[in-house]
């Protein structure tokens, strides 16, 4: 494979309607496969010099990328209109910026510091109801600190539970694609807020925007959001090891949306009303 042999593939993908960003991502995989073949000494066998112009690779216009973010008012409306696991998931995602795969893998023992901190060390596989002990990036293994209001809400929700914070009736992890189809998309459509790209990641964009607007300490902003350090200053900093600083900063920056006024209560299924003469039978 080289520039000219890849070109027809790019033309076919483009003519099929795939967007430039998608085409570029697929071609990255092609490059990785070619570069993966190495000599015993570790040197690549095929030293390809990939040229976007020769391949006629479409240019990605970042300004045209669909990266919508939920607004605080929309998140408040989602929370108000939902209950139980659905409501708690919206609160957790918006208040932490966790990936949905991470949030659905949180277990009760991951809460520390009286519920003010969540350890993130596992995730749910995309297409399988299974917990895996690896994360998307090395920076994703972290701790996220909560505002006391969020911590109290989640502790009320977690009361009496063990194991997974969110789970199906069978006790297995939720598949986030199913939840998006059943919960998030219908609610956003009803609110008139659904658009291309408005999925679970829009909660993460909201949180990042909120932290920057609140002038959150950049080292902690990156730590909580699982963004790896880029500058030498960030690499040298150990601010993320200062627990009290983290808790104080989480309290200061807040979360930006409205929490439910009443504590979460268990959802009781609809029970048909029985005639009065059935009371004796029930008692028996």
TORNU-243611 format. One record per residue (C-alpha): residue in one letter; x, y, z. Coordinates in steps of 0.05 Angstrom, whole numbers, plus 5000, padded with zeros to 4 digits. Example, Ala and Ser with C-alpha at 12.3 -4.5 7.8 and 13.67 -1.06 7.14 Angstrom:
// residues 2
A524649105156
S527349795143
END
This chain:
// residues 284
X500050005000
X502550694982
X499751374963
X497151174895
X494150504916
X490450844973
X487651394928
X482050964897
X479750764966
X479351494987
X475451664924
X470551104937
X469451315009
X468552044990
X463651884934
X459651444982
X458252055024
X463151955081
X465252605112
X472552845109
X473752715183
X471351995176
X475551875114
X481752145149
X480551695209
X480051075165
X486451265128
X489951325195
X488550595206
X491550425138
X497850805157
X498350445224
X497749765191
X503349925141
X507750205196
X506549615242
X510749135199
X517849175227
X524548835222
X527348435281
X531349065300
X524949465306
X525749875243
X519649935197
X520049515134
X516050015092
X518450735103
X512451065071
X512151815063
X504751935061
X502552535020
X495452805028
X495653164961
X497852544923
X492452124957
X487352684945
X485552625019
X479753095036
X481453685081
X478053695149
X475054375163
X474954395238
X470154985238
X465054545203
X465753955251
X459353795290
X461353855363
X454954115396
X454854235471
X448954215517
X447154865552
X445854915626
X438455035614
X437854405572
X441353985624
X436854255678
X430854085636
X433353375623
X434353265697
X427653545715
X423953115664
X427352465684
X427952035747
X431751445775
X437751185738
X436651635678
X436552265721
X442652055761
X446551905698
X445152605670
X447352915736
X453752505739
X455852645667
X454453395670
X457853485737
X464153085722
X465453075647
X466352325650
X465651915587
X459151525588
X462950875584
X466551065648
X460251305683
X456550655670
X462250265701
X462450645767
X461450205827
X459550415898
X466650275924
X469450785875
X466651345918
X471651605969
X472652206015
X465452176040
X462752145969
X466652755946
X471352375900
X470251835846
X475951375825
X475651225750
X479250585733
X474650175687
X469450255632
X463849885596
X465449585528
X461849925470
X457749335444
X458148845502
X455148895572
X461948765603
X466549165648
X473849215625
X479749445666
X482649905613
X480850615593
X481151015529
X487751355547
X492951325602
X490452005628
X483451715636
X485451345699
X484251895749
X479952165805
X474352655795
X472253105853
X465153335865
X461653945891
X458253775958
X451353855927
X452853345873
X456052885924
X449952905968
X445252775910
X449252165887
X449751895957
X442251925964
X441651565898
X446851045918
X443750905987
X442350165996
X445849975931
X451849535921
X456049395860
X454649805798
X451550495806
X447650385742
X445349695720
X439949325683
X434548905715
X439148305706
X444848655743
X449048745680
X452049415656
X447949845609
X450049925537
X450650665526
X448350625454
X441750325478
X440950855531
X442151405480
X436651125436
X431751005494
X433151605539
X437352165513
X435352245440
X427752215452
X428252745507
X432653205465
X427953125407
X422053305450
X425753915476
X427654125405
X435054075423
X437153465383
X442053565326
X447653195292
X453153015342
X448753165403
X450252515440
X453252325506
X459652715491
X455753365492
X455653305569
X463253285569
X463553905525
X458854255573
X463254095633
X469654315598
X466354965577
X463855085648
X470654955680
X474055435632
X468755955644
X469655885719
X477255985710
X478655295739
X485955155755
X488454885688
X492254295719
X485954055754
X481654205693
X485953745651
X486453225707
X478953175717
X477453175642
X482752635627
X486853085582
X494252915583
X499353455600
X502353815541
X507154335568
X513254215612
X509854625666
X503854145665
X508453545665
X512253795726
X506153985765
X503553515820
X497553935838
X492953345824
X496053005885
X493653555932
X486853285953
X484553885994
X486254365937
X482153925890
X476153895936
X476454655948
X476854785873
X471054315859
X466954695910
X468955365881
X467555235808
X460754905821
X456854545767
X452255045731
X445454695727
X439454575772
X439053955816
X432353645834
X429253945897
X426853285925
X431252675941
X430852095892
X425751575911
X425050875885
X420450825825
X414450395843
X411250015786
X403950145770
X399649665810
X392449545790
X387349785841
X384049195876
X376849175901
X376049265976
X373948535987
X380848325965
X384048606028
X383047956066
X386247566010
X392248036010
X392947976085
X392747226080
END
